[in-house]
Amino acid sequence: MSFQTQKNRLLACLPDAEHRRLSPHLEVVTMQLGQVVYEAGDILQYAYFPIDCIVSLLYVMSDGDSAETAMVGNEGIVGISLFMGGEATTGRAVVQSDGHAFRLEASILMQEFKLSGALQHLLLRYTQALLTQTTQTAACNKHHSIPQQLCRWLLLGLDRLPDNKLMMTQGLIANMLGVRREGVTDAAGTLQAAGLINYDQGTMTVLDRPRLELEACECYSVVKREFDRLLPNVTAS
């Protein structure tokens, strides 16, 4: 597996010189569904650049309940705390959709970041876009219906996967959204009855993306516009 066959779009935007410096240190690793990449308070040893997987960033309450604050796919990096002033994290990162990622030692990432080159520029702009996603997710969870939240979540997932299918149980989706499973079941049933999705044995297939975008709240478009604005070369297909 290589940059030529399967890409993390953030890494793919690097100029040749930085690409050559990082390539020997990038290890392709398998990311399994449900795998905990890190827990709150962990000292990060690695950063991960997803290739064909999605990692959910979660905030975990003291009673064990959790809710997704953002998702990271092949447009980004898992482990922004490494270059944002802290080695430890305040949340949990869990693989939401399995696949592969490039793994890079924290020390190598920081060495390259401190050179103030293209990687630093890309990572800071990506972080700003990720903060927009986090903020918008909080607003969406507070003000919009579960069907609207589900539409937003599905669309963000599709933007980070090569096809129109997401492998995810309704129980896991409910955990990500921080809502009751029954709410997700009802919302998925409504979308399926309308011909927008098909749900079968843990696989959610989007059948009509244009209509799904119409059903979503404005939160999806706000996040997408910000990623396109800050990282146009990264988010372009």
Stockholm file with secondary structure:
# STOCKHOLM 1.0

chainA/1-237         MSFQTQKNRLLACLPDAEHRRLSPHLEVVTMQLGQVVYEAGDILQYAYFPIDCIVSLLYVMSDGDSAETAMVGNEGIVGISLFMGGEATTGRAVVQSDGHAFRLEASILMQEFKLSGALQHLLLRYTQALLTQTTQTAACNKHHSIPQQLCRWLLLGLDRLPDNKLMMTQGLIANMLGVRREGVTDAAGTLQAAGLINYDQGTMTVLDRPRLELEACECYSVVKREFDRLLPNVTAS
#=GR chainA/1-237 SS CCTTTSCCHHHHTSCHHHHHHHGGGCEEEEECTTCEEECTTCBCCEEEEESSCEEEEEEECTTSCEEEEEEECTTSCBCGGGTTTCSBCSSEEEEEECEEEEEEEHHHHHHHHTTTSHHHHHHHHHHHHHHHHHHHHHHHHHHSCHHHHHHHHHHHHHTTSSSSEEECCHHHHHHHHTSCHHHHHHHHHHHHHTTSEEEETTEEEESCHHHHHHHSCHHHHHHHHHHHHHCHHHHCC
#=GC SS_cons         CCTTTSCCHHHHTSCHHHHHHHGGGCEEEEECTTCEEECTTCBCCEEEEESSCEEEEEEECTTSCEEEEEEECTTSCBCGGGTTTCSBCSSEEEEEECEEEEEEEHHHHHHHHTTTSHHHHHHHHHHHHHHHHHHHHHHHHHHSCHHHHHHHHHHHHHTTSSSSEEECCHHHHHHHHTSCHHHHHHHHHHHHHTTSEEEETTEEEESCHHHHHHHSCHHHHHHHHHHHHHCHHHHCC
//
